Amino acid sequence: MRAGSEGYLPELFLRDGEGSGRSLAAATGLPAIEERELDAGKLRGRQYEAIIHLASSRSSTDLSSQARSLELTQKLISASLEAGIQKFVLASSQAVYGMSPPVWCESRSVAPASLYGLAKRAKELMCAAAGGGYVALRFAKLVGPSPQFRVDASELPHVLVAKSLESSPVVLQRPDQRLDLLDVRDAAEAILAVIQCQSLHLGVLNVGAGEHVTAKVVAEVVAGVALEKGLRLDYRLSPVTRPSRAFGMSIDRISELVGWKPSIRLEKTVSDVFDSARGFGRMDLHGFYR
């Protein structure tokens, strides 16, 4: 079933999911099931094994946008229960852990520090309160190749690849910051693994890289891959003047319950980002890392 989301995880997941021959429904920014169909109860009678809910407003300031997102999530949860769909998969985020020091495990108390993180946590609680079979996947920062090249301040490999392609120097402001970077293709595999798992009540699962790297190491990897491709990354490190927020999740639980582990190394991710980014022309970096 087609997803209308602008995100690259829905596109990649649906392509893989359709190829597996399984009947999957995905609720995204432009849902395959229209809202009016949910209101009319038209989800009932459709033979779906699961709902995979990937959409969320990413705004950290727009309360009305987040409220609308929460409303749609509640509608979808209710409709899936009425239709007797056995499993509801919610895309959550490491943002629910807030500013607490890593490494984070699922039993750690959460303390979201942003509107986005609060909304993700609210959706987790909605799923838990509904009483059906659900799993909330707390994804690390997703990176990797995509049809539309993404350059966001939080996606450091993408920013550095864009800088390399533009032959533009960059100053790394927080070289010691610890990051948890997950290839989007590994994230898609995690969703498929959860769907194929026999258990209906998996609860919350962290989905991360399983190893955490500093921003300096990311820059070194990008620089090395750039050289292999006949390019270079001109970067220098800024002295660390204040503590940086650190990221990092334990993936022991999903490995034990579902048997999933990431398989794509950062070097492969960066190489594929370079390849997918060529031909997009000049990148609008919005001043990030300049």
N, C-alpha and C positions, 0 to 999 in steps of 0.2 A: 504494500500500500504506500502511495506516494506521500512524502512529507513536504510541507511548505516552508520549513524553517530555513532561516539564513545561515544557521550554524552548520559547520562541516561534519560534526558527529552524526546528526540525523541522516544526512545524505550518504555518508559512508556506511552507517549501520544498515540502512534500508537496502543498499546495494548488496551488502553481504547477506542480509537476512533473506532477501528474495532469492538469492542464489542458493540458499540452503533448502529451498522448497518448503519452508515452514510458513504457516499463516500468521502474520504479525500485523498488529495495528500500532501506529505511532501517533501520539498526540504532540503536535509541535506548534510553532508560532502561527502557522496557517494549517490547522489540523486537517488530517485526512477525514476525520469525522467532524462535520461542521457543528458549531454550537447549537444551531437550531435543531439539528438532528438529535443531539443530546437532550435538549429540552423536550423533544417529541417522543423520546424513548426509543429511537430507532436503532440504538446499539443492541437492544434485545434481539435475540434470534440469530445474531451473526456469530459464526463459529471461530472466535478468536481464542487463542491460548493465553494471550497476555496483552496488557496495555503497557506500552513503553512511553513514558511521559518525559520528554526531553526539553520542553519549553520552560522559559522563565524570563521575566523582565530582568535585565542586567543593570537597571538604573539603581544608583546608590542615593538618589535625591528625590526621585519622583514617586511620591506616596501613592498617587492615583494609579500609576502604572503597576506598582507592586500589588495594590489592592485588587486590581482587575485580574492580574495573574493568579492570585490566591483564589479568587472567585471561580475562575475557570478550572483550577485544579480540583476544587471541591466538587464542581459539577461532574468532572470526569471520574473522580473516585466513586461518587454516588451512582453514576450511570454504569460503571463497570460492575459494581455490586449487584445492581438490579438485573444486569444481563447475565450474571452468574459466571463472569470471567474470573478464573482462578488466581491469576497472578497479576499484580500491579507493580511495575518497575518505575521508580522515580529517580531521575537524575538530580542528585543533590551535589554538594560541594564541600571541599575542605574549608570553605569560608565559615562553616558553622563553628569551627574550633576557635576562631577569633585570635586573640593575641597571646594565648597560653603557649608556653614553650613546647616544642615537639620533643620526642616523637609521639604522635597522637595515635591512640588506639580507640576502638569504638566505645569502650567503657569509660573513656575520659569525659568529664563534665564539659559541656559545650558552653561557649560564651561569645556568640557572634558580635563582631565589632563594626558591622556595616549593615545597611538596610538590606542589601543583597543576601548576606549571610542570615539575617533574621528571617527573611522570606523563605529561604531554603529550609531553615529549621522548622518554621511553621508548617511547611508542606510535609516534612517528615512526621510531625505530630498529627497532622490530618490523616495520614496513611495509617499510623498506629491506632488512632482512635476509631477508625472505620471498622477494624476487626477482621478484615479479609486477609488473604495472603498477599504480602507486600515485601518489597526489598527497596531500600533507599541506598543508592550508590553514591558515596561521597567521593567525587572525582578530584584528583589533583589538577594542577594547571595542564590543560591539553595543548599540545603543540604538534606540528607535523604538516605534511603537504595537504593542500586543499584546492578546489576549483577556483576559489577567489582568495588570493594571497592576503593573509591576515597580518597586520602590523599593529599590535597593541602594546602599551607600555609594560604590561605584565607578561608578555610573551617574548622574553629576552632572546631566544634563538632566532625568532623571526626578525626582530629589530636589528640584530647584528648581521644577519644575512642580507637584509635590505641595505644596510650601511656598506657592506662589502660590495654589493652589486653597483652601488652608486659611487664607489671609491670615495666615500665620505668618512672622515675621522670620527671617532667616538670616544667619549670619556665614560668609563664605567664607574658610576657613582658609589655603588655598594658592592665592591668586589668580594667581600666576605659573606654576603647574604646567602643563606642556605635555601635551596629551591627543590621542589618536588615536581618534576616535569614528566608527563606521561604522553607517549605517542597516541594520537587519536585513533590509530588502527588497533592498538592494544585495548583502548577503551571500548571500541566496538566489539572486540573479542570477549571482553568481560561481560558485556550485556548479553551476548549470545550464550555464554557459559551459564549465566544466571537463568536464562529462559530454559535451557536444557536440563538444569538441575531439578531433581525430583521434589526437593523440599519446597513447600509453598510459603514457609514462614522464616525467611532468612533475616528479616529485620534490617539493621544498618550494616553496611559493608564499606570499608575503605577501599578505594581503587587508585593506587598510586604506582610510582616507579619502583618502589621497594629499595631504592638507594637514593641518597640526596646529595646534590652537588652544589658547589658554590658558584656564584656568578662568574668568578674568575675562571673556574674550570670550563664553564659554558663558553666563555670567550676564547679560551685556548682550543677547544674543540672546533668552534666555528672557524678560527684562524687556520687550523690544520686542514680542515676540509676545503677551505677556500684555496689554499696552496695547491692541493691536489687537482683542483679545477682550473688552475691557471689564474687565480684571483688572489687578493690579499685583504686582510682586515686590519686596518690601521686603528689600533686602540691603545689607550693607556689607562692606568688605574688611578682613581682619585683616592687620597687618604681617607680612611674610614673615620668620620668625625662624630658619628652617633650610632647607637645600636640599630641594627637592621632587623626587621621582622623575619623570623625564620619559619620555614615550612617543612613538613615531613610527616608522613603517615606510615603506620605499620600496616602491612597487607597480610599478616599471618592469618587472620580470620577468613578472608575470602579464599586464600590458598587452601586452607584446611577444609572448608565447607563446600567449595565449588570446584577446587582444583585449578583455579586460574592463577597464572603469573605472567607478568609482561615479558615479551620476548625481543622487543626492538631496542637496540642500543641507541644512545644519544647520537653517536657518530652517523648511524644510518638515518635517523630522523633529520639531522641537519643536512646531510647530503641530499635527501629527497626534497627538503624545503628549498634548497638552492635550485634544484632541477625544476620544481613546480613554479618558482618565482620568476624564472627567466621569461622575458617577453611581456611582462606586465607594465613596462615603462617605469617612469619615475614614481617612487613610493611617497605617499604623504605620511610622514612620520610624526606629524603634530608636535614637533619639538622634543619628542621623547629621546632621552639619552644623548642629546646634542651637547 
